[in-house]
Amino acid sequence: MKDEHLQDAFTSWVDMSRDSQGLLAYNARLKEVLDEEAFINEAKLREEAANLKLEAKKDQWIKQGVEQTARRLLKMKMDEKAVAEGTGLTIERVKEIKKEMNL
């Protein structure tokens, strides 16, 4: 083997595996390392899921804000086309909102 660290690790593993106590210690440490790695990976996945959930909420809040603005403009008797252009909503959605408002 060319890598000295890898060679040292392999030699240490061979030495430890010769006696049962060394093998038990090696297996215990291996389990500890793998458990720690799994814990870290799970924490990362949970964080990613939380971020995705937050992004979805932000999008929902933005949409609600835009629709609330459209309602205010419609209450002010602004025409549907102007409301659609001003808010970025489709004319169909503006008409739906207007219908919901009974205007």
Rosetta blueprint (number, residue, H / E / L):
1 M L
2 K L
3 D L
4 E H
5 H H
6 L H
7 Q H
8 D H
9 A H
10 F H
11 T H
12 S H
13 W H
14 V H
15 D H
16 M H
17 S H
18 R L
19 D L
20 S H
21 Q H
22 G H
23 L H
24 L H
25 A H
26 Y H
27 N H
28 A H
29 R H
30 L H
31 K H
32 E H
33 V H
34 L H
35 D H
36 E H
37 E H
38 A H
39 F H
40 I H
41 N H
42 E H
43 A H
44 K H
45 L H
46 R H
47 E H
48 E H
49 A H
50 A H
51 N H
52 L H
53 K H
54 L H
55 E H
56 A H
57 K H
58 K H
59 D H
60 Q H
61 W H
62 I H
63 K H
64 Q H
65 G H
66 V H
67 E H
68 Q H
69 T H
70 A H
71 R H
72 R H
73 L H
74 L H
75 K H
76 M L
77 K L
78 M L
79 D L
80 E H
81 K H
82 A H
83 V H
84 A H
85 E H
86 G H
87 T H
88 G L
89 L L
90 T L
91 I H
92 E H
93 R H
94 V H
95 K H
96 E H
97 I H
98 K H
99 K H
100 E H
101 M L
102 N L
103 L L
